[in-house]
Amino acid sequence: MKGAVSETQPQRERAIPFDIERIREDFPILGKVIKGHPLVYLDSAATTQRPTVVIEAVDRFYREQNANVHRGVHHLSEVATREFDSARVKVQRFLNAAESHEIILTHGVTESINLVAHSYGGKFVGAGDEILLTTMEHHSNIVPWQMLAERTGARVRAIPIDERGEVRLEEYEKMLHPGVKLVGVVHISNALGTINPVRTMIEMAHRHGIPVLVDGAQATPHVKVDVQALDCDFYAFSGHKLCGPTGVGVLYGKTRWLEAMPPFLGGGDMILSVSFEKTTYNALPYKFEAGTPPIASVIGLGAAIDYVNSLGFDRITAYEKDLLDYATATIGAIPGLRIIGTAREKAGVLSFLLDEIHPHDIGTLLDQEGVAVRAGHHCAQPAMKFFGVPATTRASFAFYNTREEIDALANALHKVKQIFSL
Ligand SMILES: Cc1ncc(COP(=O)(O)O)c(C=O)c1O
């Protein structure tokens, strides 16, 4: 795969050196051949690939450091605990959280959001209250709130979006009032690629005293996140979308909320003392971390954070912007192709329809060419419904993709059209 820097590329990209060939070598799986073709992995919104340093960190843990954390007095347990605690501090710095106890380690963004819906929702949301969510939320930021609404008699309302796939801020403004107990917004939409104006939306909600939860699943791999600058109340992300292992995620919460919230799951580690008469809970962050955590995955996440930091977010964001612009122009020029999601601020995702061909057929035929994309509703059915489509084909990018891979996608799409004689 040739490097990204060529004569045809814009000045901006040449000014930001990004040694794509070197970077691709960090990801062993990218060298695979699938069905006789070099793998073109365009499904990073579903899960990113992992660099060797992450694979090795997990491997090293099991080979050399494996023990449970926070429990033992023996050497291995101390080593494991030190590595685990240091990964939490890496996450804290990564998000620029004020305190490490504001970082709750979970199993993924889905669990993080369920934690807030149960714990914050159980305490602060009652009958007649409202939860506002954008129409483009992933199901994991809709269903937990609907379940809360069923339990409490609260109401979930959808913040409208427009034809580009942008939040209609003037409608959002009208929906804010003191009866709203939480706003949930996806930072970057996995179905449309929209980068939402989360800072503005948070400011607007805070004027009414409403806390905001940001689903950062698709943002942390693409843009620098600063929870203090955003002033969000909660921020959730998953390790596996950030080149880290599966089974680990993060919930950032402001101290004052986390202190005020009851525990979510009960069990070991989240208590100070247990008796049948009275149990007292542990301090933050442990109050929300019942049971043995995904230790190896947390350590792997720390390695992933070190890795993406070493590339630099200014360079990652600029490189990916160039890639998305190139993909939008190249793929968008294919006759009969309609891009779904044309927000002015976009990252990482190109969702599209091609003539009348079903996205699943497109995905299956692209796979024959070694091109891995996703086809379906992307766990964002309300967004699909808004655009009047049941499904799209989605190519999603990461910093390890290249223009050549986008050309491979375009060529494969032309073949799909030929097969359907279109
Ligand atoms: C925007 C968004 N939110 C939430 C999730 C759920 O993430 P996980 O399955 O890692 O919990 C995803 C996964 O695709 C996502 O894209």
The ligand as an SDF file (V2000), in Angstrom:
LIG
                    3D

 16 16  0  0  0  0  0  0  0  0999 V2000
  -22.2830    6.0090   18.7150 C   0  0  0  0  0  0  0  0  0  0  0  0
  -22.2190    4.7060   19.4340 C   0  0  0  0  0  0  0  0  0  0  0  0
  -22.6680    4.6230   20.6870 N   0  0  0  0  0  0  0  0  0  0  0  0
  -22.6210    3.4800   21.3780 C   0  0  0  0  0  0  0  0  0  0  0  0
  -22.1240    2.3310   20.8230 C   0  0  0  0  0  0  0  0  0  0  0  0
  -22.1020    1.0640   21.6210 C   0  0  0  0  0  0  0  0  0  0  0  0
  -20.7840    0.7100   21.8980 O   0  0  0  0  0  0  0  0  0  0  0  0
  -20.4230   -0.6550   22.6310 P   0  0  0  0  0  0  0  0  0  0  0  0
  -21.0750   -1.7310   21.8410 O   0  0  0  0  0  0  0  0  0  0  0  0
  -18.9340   -0.7020   22.5900 O   0  0  0  0  0  0  0  0  0  0  0  0
  -20.9530   -0.5700   24.0240 O   0  0  0  0  0  0  0  0  0  0  0  0
  -21.6620    2.3690   19.5080 C   0  0  0  0  0  0  0  0  0  0  0  0
  -21.1680    1.1350   18.8480 C   0  0  0  0  0  0  0  0  0  0  0  0
  -21.2280    0.9940   17.6510 O   0  0  0  0  0  0  0  0  0  0  0  0
  -21.6990    3.5890   18.8050 C   0  0  0  0  0  0  0  0  0  0  0  0
  -21.2460    3.6730   17.5520 O   0  0  0  0  0  0  0  0  0  0  0  0
  1  2  1  0
  2  3  1  0
  2 15  2  0
  3  4  2  0
  4  5  1  0
  5  6  1  0
  5 12  2  0
  6  7  1  0
  7  8  1  0
  8  9  2  0
  8 10  1  0
  8 11  1  0
 12 13  1  0
 12 15  1  0
 13 14  2  0
 15 16  1  0
M  END
$$$$
